[in-house]
Amino acid sequence: MWGLFGYYWYVVSHREIGDDTIQALVVLSIVITLGIAITLWWVAHNKRLAQRNRRNTPPPPVSEPFDVDYLKRPIVAPDIKVLQAASIIDIELVPLTEEETAADPDNEYAGKKIYTVAKGGR
Protein backbone atom coordinates (compact mmCIF):
# COMPACT_ATOMS: atom_id res chain seq x y z
CA MET A 1 0.00 0.00 0.00
CA TRP A 2 2.86 2.39 0.81
CA GLY A 3 4.35 1.66 -2.59
CA LEU A 4 1.06 2.53 -4.28
CA PHE A 5 0.82 5.71 -2.18
CA GLY A 6 4.36 6.71 -3.20
CA TYR A 7 3.63 5.97 -6.87
CA TYR A 8 0.55 8.24 -6.87
CA TRP A 9 2.52 11.07 -5.24
CA TYR A 10 5.12 10.59 -7.97
CA VAL A 11 2.40 10.86 -10.65
CA VAL A 12 0.82 13.95 -9.04
CA SER A 13 4.15 15.71 -8.49
CA HIS A 14 5.02 15.42 -12.20
CA ARG A 15 1.84 17.11 -13.38
CA GLU A 16 1.79 20.75 -14.35
CA ILE A 17 0.31 23.20 -11.88
CA GLY A 18 -2.36 25.30 -13.57
CA ASP A 19 -4.29 28.41 -12.57
CA ASP A 20 -7.15 26.30 -11.14
CA THR A 21 -4.74 24.47 -8.86
CA ILE A 22 -3.22 27.72 -7.59
CA GLN A 23 -6.67 29.21 -7.03
CA ALA A 24 -7.72 26.12 -5.06
CA LEU A 25 -4.55 26.31 -2.94
CA VAL A 26 -5.16 30.03 -2.20
CA VAL A 27 -8.75 29.35 -1.11
CA LEU A 28 -7.62 26.41 1.01
CA SER A 29 -4.89 28.56 2.62
CA ILE A 30 -7.40 31.32 3.43
CA VAL A 31 -9.83 28.84 4.99
CA ILE A 32 -7.08 27.23 7.09
CA THR A 33 -5.77 30.63 8.23
CA LEU A 34 -9.27 31.82 9.20
CA GLY A 35 -9.95 28.56 11.04
CA ILE A 36 -6.74 28.86 13.07
CA ALA A 37 -7.38 32.56 13.81
CA ILE A 38 -10.96 31.90 15.00
CA THR A 39 -9.82 28.98 17.15
CA LEU A 40 -7.05 31.04 18.78
CA TRP A 41 -9.49 33.92 19.41
CA TRP A 42 -12.01 31.51 21.00
CA VAL A 43 -9.35 30.03 23.29
CA ALA A 44 -8.22 33.53 24.34
CA HIS A 45 -11.85 34.53 24.97
CA ASN A 46 -12.41 31.51 27.21
CA LYS A 47 -9.17 32.22 29.10
CA ARG A 48 -10.35 35.80 29.75
CA LEU A 49 -13.63 34.44 31.09
CA ALA A 50 -11.78 32.01 33.34
CA GLN A 51 -9.58 34.79 34.72
CA ARG A 52 -12.70 36.70 35.78
CA ASN A 53 -13.79 33.51 37.60
CA ARG A 54 -17.32 33.77 36.19
CA ARG A 55 -17.63 30.06 35.50
CA ASN A 56 -16.24 28.87 38.84
CA THR A 57 -18.77 30.65 41.03
CA PRO A 58 -21.70 28.40 41.90
CA PRO A 59 -25.21 29.65 41.28
CA PRO A 60 -26.94 31.19 44.29
CA PRO A 61 -28.66 28.60 46.49
CA VAL A 62 -32.35 28.13 45.88
CA SER A 63 -34.42 28.01 49.00
CA GLU A 64 -36.50 24.89 49.20
CA PRO A 65 -39.88 24.83 50.91
CA PHE A 66 -39.78 22.77 54.08
CA ASP A 67 -43.50 22.65 54.82
CA VAL A 68 -44.37 19.83 52.39
CA ASP A 69 -42.35 17.08 50.69
CA TYR A 70 -42.21 16.14 47.01
CA LEU A 71 -45.49 14.20 47.28
CA LYS A 72 -47.19 17.20 48.93
CA ARG A 73 -47.28 15.51 52.37
CA PRO A 74 -46.95 17.91 55.30
CA ILE A 75 -43.66 17.91 57.20
CA VAL A 76 -43.49 18.34 60.96
CA ALA A 77 -39.93 19.13 62.05
CA PRO A 78 -37.89 21.26 64.43
CA ASP A 79 -35.99 24.28 63.18
CA ILE A 80 -33.73 23.60 60.17
CA LYS A 81 -30.64 24.65 62.17
CA VAL A 82 -31.38 21.91 64.72
CA LEU A 83 -31.68 19.33 61.95
CA GLN A 84 -28.45 20.47 60.32
CA ALA A 85 -26.58 20.18 63.61
CA ALA A 86 -27.91 16.68 64.37
CA SER A 87 -25.84 13.61 63.58
CA ILE A 88 -28.89 11.32 63.41
CA ILE A 89 -32.40 12.27 62.30
CA ASP A 90 -35.39 9.95 62.56
CA ILE A 91 -38.01 10.33 59.83
CA GLU A 92 -41.38 8.76 60.41
CA LEU A 93 -44.40 8.65 58.10
CA VAL A 94 -47.63 8.67 60.08
CA PRO A 95 -51.20 8.53 58.77
CA LEU A 96 -53.29 11.67 58.75
CA THR A 97 -56.05 12.17 61.26
CA GLU A 98 -59.66 12.10 60.08
CA GLU A 99 -59.82 15.91 60.17
CA GLU A 100 -56.64 16.24 58.09
CA THR A 101 -57.90 13.65 55.59
CA ALA A 102 -61.23 15.46 55.29
CA ALA A 103 -59.39 18.72 54.58
CA ASP A 104 -57.66 17.19 51.55
CA PRO A 105 -59.61 14.14 50.30
CA ASP A 106 -57.81 14.04 46.90
CA ASN A 107 -54.36 13.51 48.45
CA GLU A 108 -53.14 10.24 46.93
CA TYR A 109 -50.26 9.91 49.38
CA ALA A 110 -52.03 10.54 52.66
CA GLY A 111 -49.73 10.87 55.62
CA LYS A 112 -47.29 13.30 57.14
CA LYS A 113 -43.56 13.16 57.74
CA ILE A 114 -42.28 13.77 61.23
CA TYR A 115 -38.59 14.61 61.62
CA THR A 116 -37.08 14.20 65.07
CA VAL A 117 -33.49 14.50 66.24
CA ALA A 118 -32.40 11.16 67.65
CA LYS A 119 -30.93 10.95 71.11
CA GLY A 120 -27.16 11.01 71.08
CA GLY A 121 -27.02 13.76 68.44
CA ARG A 122 -24.37 16.45 68.53
PEGI-V627298 format. One record per residue. OMEGA is omega in radians with two decimals (none if undefined). BURIAL is + if it has 24 or more other C-alpha atoms within 12 Angstrom, else -. Layout:
OMEGA_BURIAL ; OMEGA_BURIAL
//
This chain:
3.13_- ; 3.09_- ; 3.10_- ; 3.11_- ; 3.11_- ; 3.13_- ; -3.13_- ; 3.06_- ; 3.09_- ; -3.14_- ; -3.09_- ; -3.08_- ; 3.13_- ; 3.09_- ; 3.10_- ; 3.10_- ; -3.13_- ; 3.14_- ; 3.13_- ; 3.14_- ; 3.13_- ; 3.12_- ; 3.12_- ; 3.11_- ; 3.10_- ; 3.12_- ; 3.12_- ; 3.12_- ; 3.12_- ; -3.14_- ; 3.13_- ; -3.14_- ; 3.10_- ; 3.13_- ; 3.12_- ; -3.13_- ; 3.13_- ; 3.12_- ; 3.13_- ; 3.08_- ; -3.13_- ; 3.10_- ; 3.12_- ; 3.11_- ; 3.14_- ; 3.09_- ; 3.08_- ; 3.09_- ; -3.13_- ; 3.12_- ; 3.10_- ; 3.08_- ; -3.13_- ; -3.08_- ; -3.07_- ; 3.14_- ; -3.14_- ; 3.09_- ; -3.14_- ; -3.11_- ; 3.12_- ; 3.14_- ; -3.13_- ; 3.10_- ; -3.12_- ; 3.11_- ; 3.08_- ; 3.10_- ; -3.08_- ; -3.14_- ; 3.10_- ; 3.06_- ; 3.13_+ ; 3.14_+ ; 3.05_+ ; -3.05_+ ; 3.00_+ ; -3.14_- ; -3.09_- ; 3.12_- ; 3.11_- ; 3.13_- ; 3.14_- ; -3.12_- ; -3.07_- ; 3.08_- ; 3.11_- ; 3.11_- ; 3.05_- ; 3.08_- ; -3.09_- ; 3.08_- ; -3.11_- ; 3.12_- ; 3.10_- ; 3.04_- ; -3.13_- ; 3.14_- ; 3.13_- ; 3.10_- ; 3.13_- ; -3.14_- ; -3.14_- ; -3.07_- ; -3.10_- ; -3.10_- ; -3.09_- ; -3.10_- ; -3.07_- ; 3.12_+ ; 3.07_+ ; 3.14_+ ; 3.08_+ ; 3.11_+ ; 3.06_+ ; 3.09_+ ; -3.10_+ ; 3.09_- ; -3.12_- ; 3.09_- ; -3.11_- ; none_-
//
